[in-house]
């Protein structure tokens, strides 16, 4: 859950703000 929120925050900062894309990227990325 925390990872998702962190990813979502990054998406917003990047200006991409795409929840689905962010979630997929988070799941596929090993942060």
Order of alpha helices (4+ residues) and beta strands (2+ residues): alpha-alpha
